[in-house]
Amino acid sequence: MLVIENCLVSDHLATVKFCCDLKHCLGACCVEGDAGAPLEPGELAIIRDNLPQLVEFMTVEGVKWVELHGISDFDPAGNLVTPLLEGKECAYAYFDGDIAGCAMEKAWEAGVFPLRKPLSCHLYPVRIRKYNTGEAVNYHEWHVCRPALVKGRNEAIPLYRFLKEALIRKYGEAWYTSLCEAIAKKGRT
């Protein structure tokens, strides 16, 4: 375990090799699961305020679902999440052939939506758990990401390097630099 500012960071960020492999997983993280992606309170306002630009990139079913049921939902623990269509894919998923992707990210790439995707999706397979005195930054192992583990090992990409942009988005450049230094000091990659 590493301590970076007020965060306890799992050693898995340095030891697990990981690189998404959409050709093999088909974007299963946008389709499988028992709840939608966790949302930050500020993300909900961004989605609400920019929904007209986002619907252009969503499926017809996703748009109808959001119109009928709202732009967010709650998981069984009462946390704010993206809505799921009939308990299946995220309402903000789109499909390119068999591969699921994020309509938010597609709209962001087109320059018409200010949010790349929910931070929880950008950070995945890392999950953040908040405590009174800080946060725990942990690796979440899920069977749908097995192809990413294979690709990560083949390309020798440690998880913290794969998630560099997302970790900087969450904690900032200085925090990420401290993480890299702590990993190097421990003799990791």
Secondary structure as UniProt FT lines:
FT   STRAND          2..4
FT   TURN            5..6
FT   STRAND          7..9
FT   HELIX           12..15
FT   HELIX           22..25
FT   TURN            26..27
FT   HELIX           28..30
FT   HELIX           41..49
FT   HELIX           51..55
FT   TURN            56..57
FT   HELIX           60..69
FT   STRAND          73..74
FT   TURN            76..77
FT   STRAND          80..81
FT   TURN            86..87
FT   TURN            91..92
FT   STRAND          93..96
FT   TURN            97..98
FT   STRAND          99..102
FT   HELIX           103..109
FT   TURN            110..111
FT   HELIX           119..123
FT   TURN            124..125
FT   STRAND          126..131
FT   TURN            132..133
FT   STRAND          134..139
FT   HELIX           143..145
FT   HELIX           146..155
FT   HELIX           159..162
FT   HELIX           164..171
FT   HELIX           173..185
FT   TURN            186..187
//
